[in-house]
Amino acid sequence: MIKKPLFSRTTKRLKAFVKRRPHHSFRRTRRRDYARSLKLPGYFVFTNYVFKTIWAHRKTFACLTLLYIVLTLIMVGIASQDIYSALMGALNSTGGDFFSSGFGEIGKASLLFVTAATGGISQNLTEAQQIYAGFITLLTWMISIWLLRNILAGHKVKMRDGLYNAGSPIVSTFIVALVFIIQLLPLALALIGYSAATATGLLTGGVEAMLFWVAAGLLGLLSIYWVTSTFIALVIVTLPGMYPFKALKVAGDLVIGRRLRIMLRLFWMLAVTAVSWAIVMIPIIMLDSWVKTIWVAVEWIPTIPILLLILGSITIIWVSSYVYLLYRKVVADDADPA
């Protein structure tokens, strides 16, 4: 069989793409042409559904959490207790009366929480450690999805089954994850521009500040627009025999006419994660600070770095489960592309 010329194949793909997508540049798209159904449970109801699904198989996911923790401890390491202790000591010495009251203690714990959660106490990782961290994260993501896919199909599986069977699309998943990172570049440029503008005093006011915020907002929206479908592609690519760019195409078709609603669900997922971290970490930071003030001998115990590692492992499993179950809800509504 003679293959068609490259130009003909490209033209055919472009026409198919335009046919699947109702939106065209410089042309108004009427609502009737892009409205597309998507019946989803309420935010709290769906979040509870994800939690119940994980809790019903808590032993399996607990084993996966333990695997992530062990691999990270061996290959990557944890945050620095010395940096955390130095930061806490600096706050105690410079805070004065500001942190002396009850609300001051909560404020200090909140500041320590934000610093720790954003990587402020993390050690500088070598290139090898960064590769290991990425590999462990992708592996945990794929195992979580493999387990959920088989559990919801009615199969009785163990974490060991996911470990031995979920890793086959590692290369395809890595490619989609690389696309995800590339799509975040506009947001990264906006953040770099913010740092530079703050240092030069550009954001003090005036037309320059307004233009900067408009440009930064557009760059951030562009990244959010792209990664909304890529989140779904990270699930689709784990299907047997699925190629990475085909997964991206299918994901793009799935979110057409639904992108904003899916985007809001993903923002909700991130908000629930942030609030959960705060609810867990802030009281433990306060308790850890109080205990180590009384018993100085236990000051070396890396309570907060270990807690960060545990919460990080739980978060990866929670996010992968949430996105996978959201993907199933989107697929269940088989409306034609709008």
C-alpha positions in Angstrom: 0.0 0.0 0.0 1.4 3.4 -1.0 1.4 6.0 1.7 -0.1 9.3 1.1 2.2 12.3 0.8 3.0 14.1 4.0 1.2 17.2 2.9 -2.0 15.3 2.2 -1.9 13.6 5.6 -1.3 16.9 7.3 -4.1 18.5 5.4 -6.5 15.7 6.3 -5.6 15.9 10.0 -6.1 19.6 10.0 -9.5 19.3 8.4 -10.5 16.6 11.0 -9.3 18.9 13.8 -11.3 21.8 12.5 -14.4 19.6 12.1 -14.1 18.4 15.7 -13.6 21.9 17.1 -16.4 24.5 16.5 -14.3 27.5 17.5 -12.6 29.5 14.7 -10.4 32.6 14.9 -12.1 35.9 14.4 -15.5 34.3 14.1 -18.2 34.3 16.7 -19.2 30.9 18.1 -22.9 30.8 19.0 -23.8 29.1 22.3 -25.9 26.5 20.5 -22.8 25.4 18.7 -20.6 24.8 21.7 -23.0 24.0 24.6 -22.2 20.5 25.8 -23.7 18.5 28.6 -21.7 17.4 31.6 -23.6 16.0 34.6 -21.4 16.0 37.7 -22.2 15.6 41.4 -21.8 18.6 43.6 -18.4 19.7 44.7 -18.8 18.3 48.3 -20.6 15.2 47.1 -17.9 14.3 44.5 -15.1 15.0 47.0 -16.8 12.7 49.5 -17.1 10.1 46.8 -13.4 10.2 46.0 -12.6 10.0 49.8 -15.0 7.0 50.2 -13.5 5.2 47.2 -10.0 5.5 48.7 -11.1 4.7 52.2 -12.9 1.6 51.1 -9.5 0.2 49.9 -7.4 2.0 52.5 -5.1 -1.0 53.0 -4.1 -1.1 49.4 -3.5 2.6 49.2 -1.7 2.6 52.6 0.8 0.1 51.1 1.2 2.4 48.1 1.8 5.4 50.5 4.4 3.4 52.4 6.1 2.4 49.1 6.4 6.1 48.1 7.8 7.1 51.5 10.4 4.3 51.4 11.5 5.0 47.9 11.7 8.7 48.6 13.7 8.2 51.7 16.2 5.9 50.0 16.6 7.8 46.7 15.7 11.4 47.4 15.7 12.2 51.1 13.6 14.5 53.1 13.5 18.2 54.0 16.2 19.6 56.3 15.5 19.6 60.0 18.4 22.0 60.5 16.9 24.6 58.2 13.5 24.2 59.9 15.0 24.6 63.4 17.0 27.6 62.3 13.9 29.2 60.8 11.9 28.5 64.0 14.7 29.9 66.1 14.8 33.1 64.0 11.1 33.6 64.4 11.3 33.1 68.2 14.2 35.6 68.5 12.9 38.3 66.1 9.2 37.9 66.7 9.2 39.6 70.1 5.8 40.2 71.6 4.1 39.7 68.2 4.1 35.9 68.6 3.6 35.8 72.3 -0.2 35.6 72.4 -2.3 32.6 71.3 -3.1 34.1 68.0 0.6 34.9 67.6 1.5 31.2 68.0 -1.1 30.4 65.3 0.5 33.0 63.1 4.0 31.7 63.7 2.8 28.1 62.9 1.0 29.4 59.8 4.2 31.1 58.6 6.2 28.0 59.2 3.6 25.9 57.4 3.6 28.1 54.3 7.4 28.1 54.3 7.6 24.3 54.7 4.8 23.6 52.2 6.4 25.8 49.5 9.8 24.1 49.8 11.5 26.6 52.0 13.1 24.0 54.2 14.0 21.6 51.4 17.5 20.6 50.6 19.1 21.4 47.2 18.6 18.2 45.2 21.1 16.9 42.8 20.2 16.2 39.2 20.0 12.5 40.0 17.7 13.1 43.0 15.4 15.3 40.9 15.1 12.5 38.3 14.4 10.0 41.0 11.7 12.2 42.5 10.0 12.6 39.1 10.2 8.9 38.5 8.7 8.0 41.9 5.9 10.6 41.4 5.0 9.2 37.9 5.1 5.7 39.2 2.8 6.5 42.1 0.4 8.3 39.7 0.3 5.3 37.4 -0.1 2.7 40.1 -3.0 4.7 41.7 -4.8 4.9 38.4 -4.2 1.3 37.6 -5.6 0.2 41.0 -8.7 2.4 40.7 -9.4 1.2 37.1 -9.3 -2.4 38.2 -11.1 -1.9 41.5 -14.0 -0.1 39.7 -14.0 -2.9 37.1 -14.8 -5.3 40.0 -11.4 -7.0 40.1 -9.8 -7.9 43.4 -6.3 -6.5 43.3 -3.4 -5.8 45.6 -0.8 -3.0 45.6 1.7 -5.6 44.4 -0.3 -6.1 41.2 -0.3 -2.4 40.5 3.5 -2.2 41.1 4.2 -5.0 38.6 1.6 -4.0 35.9 1.1 -0.3 36.0 4.6 0.8 34.8 4.3 -0.2 31.2 3.3 3.2 29.9 6.1 5.0 31.8 7.6 6.5 28.6 4.2 7.7 27.3 3.3 9.2 30.7 6.7 10.9 30.8 6.1 12.5 27.4 2.7 13.8 28.5 4.2 15.0 31.8 6.9 16.8 29.8 4.1 18.5 27.7 2.4 19.5 31.0 5.7 21.2 32.2 6.1 23.0 28.8 2.5 24.3 29.1 3.4 25.8 32.5 6.2 27.9 30.9 3.9 31.0 30.3 3.0 30.9 34.0 6.7 30.6 34.9 7.5 33.6 32.7 4.8 35.6 34.5 6.3 34.7 37.9 9.8 35.6 36.7 8.5 38.8 35.4 6.8 39.5 38.7 10.1 39.0 40.6 11.9 41.3 38.2 9.2 43.9 38.3 9.1 43.9 42.1 12.9 44.3 42.3 12.9 47.3 39.9 9.8 49.0 41.4 7.7 48.6 38.3 4.6 47.6 40.3 4.4 50.8 42.3 1.6 52.0 40.1 0.8 53.7 36.8 0.2 52.4 33.3 3.3 50.1 33.4 1.9 48.2 36.4 -1.4 47.8 34.7 0.1 46.5 31.5 2.3 44.1 33.5 -0.7 42.6 35.3 -2.7 42.3 32.1 0.2 40.5 30.4 0.9 38.3 33.5 -2.8 37.4 33.8 -3.0 36.4 30.1 0.1 34.2 30.5 -1.3 32.5 33.6 -4.7 31.9 31.8 -2.9 30.4 28.8 -1.1 27.9 31.0 -4.3 27.1 32.9 -6.2 26.7 29.6 -3.6 24.2 28.3 -3.1 22.1 31.4 -6.8 21.5 32.0 -6.9 19.0 29.2 -3.4 17.7 29.9 -4.6 16.6 33.4 -7.1 14.3 31.6 -4.4 13.2 29.1 -2.3 12.0 32.0 -5.1 9.5 32.8 -5.9 8.6 29.2 -2.2 7.8 28.4 -2.2 5.0 31.0 -4.7 3.0 28.8 -3.1 -0.1 27.2 -1.7 0.8 23.7 -2.3 4.5 24.0 0.2 6.8 22.4 1.0 10.1 24.2 0.0 12.6 21.4 -3.2 10.6 20.8 -4.0 10.9 24.5 -3.5 14.6 24.2 -5.8 14.7 21.2 -8.5 12.7 22.9 -8.3 14.7 26.1 -8.6 17.9 24.1 -11.8 16.6 22.4 -13.2 15.6 25.8 -12.9 19.0 27.4 -14.3 21.0 24.4 -17.4 22.8 25.7 -16.6 21.6 29.2 -13.2 23.2 29.9 -14.4 25.8 32.4 -16.4 23.3 34.5 -13.5 20.8 34.6 -11.1 23.7 35.4 -13.2 24.7 38.4 -13.2 21.1 39.6 -9.4 21.0 39.4 -9.2 24.3 41.3 -11.5 22.8 43.9 -9.2 19.8 44.2 -6.2 22.1 44.8 -8.2 24.1 47.4 -9.2 21.0 49.3 -5.6 19.9 49.3 -4.3 23.2 50.6 -7.0 23.4 53.3 -6.3 19.8 54.4 -2.6 20.5 54.6 -3.2 23.5 56.8 -5.7 21.7 59.1 -3.2 18.9 59.7 0.2 20.8 59.7 -0.6 23.9 61.7 -1.7 22.1 64.9 1.2 19.6 64.6 3.7 22.5 64.1 2.4 24.2 67.2 2.5 20.9 69.2 6.0 20.1 67.9 7.3 23.6 68.9 5.8 23.3 72.4 7.2 19.8 73.0 10.7 20.8 71.8 10.6 23.9 74.0 10.0 21.7 77.0 12.3 18.8 76.1 15.3 20.1 74.2 16.7 16.6 73.9 14.1 15.7 71.2 14.8 18.8 69.1 16.8 16.7 66.6 13.7 14.6 65.7 12.6 15.7 62.1 8.9 15.7 62.9 7.9 18.3 60.3 10.1 16.9 57.4 8.6 13.5 58.0 5.1 14.9 58.1 5.8 16.7 54.8 6.9 13.4 53.2 3.8 11.6 54.5 1.4 14.4 53.3 3.2 14.5 50.0 2.6 10.8 49.3 -1.1 11.1 50.4 -1.5 14.1 48.2 -0.2 12.4 45.0 -2.6 9.5 45.6 -5.5 11.8 46.4 -4.9 14.0 43.3 -4.5 11.0 40.9 -7.7 9.4 42.3 -9.6 12.7 42.0 -8.5 13.3 38.4 -9.2 9.7 37.4 -12.7 9.6 38.9 -13.4 13.0 37.3 -12.3 11.6 34.0 -14.7 8.7 34.4 -17.6 11.1 35.0 -16.6 13.1 31.9 -16.4 9.9 29.8 -19.7 8.7 31.1 -21.4 11.7 29.5 -21.0 10.7 25.9 -22.3 13.9 24.3 -20.8 14.7 20.9 -18.0 17.2 20.8 -19.3 20.8 20.8 
